[in-house]
Amino acid sequence: MKSSAIYTTPLVEPTQKRAKETYRSLLRAAQEIIAEDGFEALNSNAIVDRAGLTPPAFYRYFENKHSILAVLGRQLMDAQNAIVGELLSRDGWTGERALEETRSLVRGTLKVTEGFKGGYALMVSLRAIPALREIRLSSHSHVAAQMTERYLEIDRNADRAEIYDRFRLASEIGYASVEMLLETDECDRERIIGRTAEAIRAVLTP
């Protein structure tokens, strides 16, 4: 049973300079907390204490801690998806360079996630917290749909449903690999990235 999605935008959109600074301070404080102690340590009091603000400032923009996680999760997904957009803008993602481009995609997604403060904890929260899962699922569905449309521009005779299924599975394989590499350093990164790219290309190969 699917849970209700949480809004991935603030309750009130900040427009004035001071309001924007307050909003950014809350997001930054939340990122610092989950980066240091995980999303279990996140709550509104901890956030406002870290940001040097008061509880009313938090509740002006967010209903609860899941709401701020939703906003950050959407930002992370958008940053990851931008890597896919770059790939789709090039011609090398099919044909002879496909495997190397897929490696670059996995490597780039990993780099973006590491560069996003609290990125790993956010990935975990998007999988572990039922109310937030729809953010991850809708993001991956969107990416699979984008890649399907791009593929059909090249092969108009391909079966849309089959191609979508392949890209949807490919996105989950890549996501799981990135999460694993962020979680542990016991494996050789480039080897895992290479194997992940091979697995993705195997899924996409007719």
Salt bridges, closest charged atoms under 4 A:
GLU32 OE1 - ARG50 NH1 3.12
GLU36 OE1 - ARG50 NH2 2.93
ASP78 OD1 - ARG74 NH2 3.11
ASP91 OD1 - ARG150 NH2 3.71
GLU100 OE1 - ARG103 NH1 2.83
GLU101 OE1 - ARG90 NH2 2.67
GLU101 OE2 - ARG97 NH2 3.62
GLU114 OE2 - ARG189 NH2 2.54
GLU149 OE2 - ARG160 NH1 2.16
GLU153 OE1 - ARG150 NH1 3.48
GLU162 OE2 - ARG166 NH2 2.51
GLU172 OE1 - ARG136 NH1 3.85
GLU172 OE2 - HIS140 ND1 2.87
GLU172 OE2 - ARG168 NH1 2.76
GLU179 OE1 - ARG127 NE 3.28
GLU190 OE1 - ARG107 NH2 2.93
GLU198 OE1 - ARG195 NH1 3.13
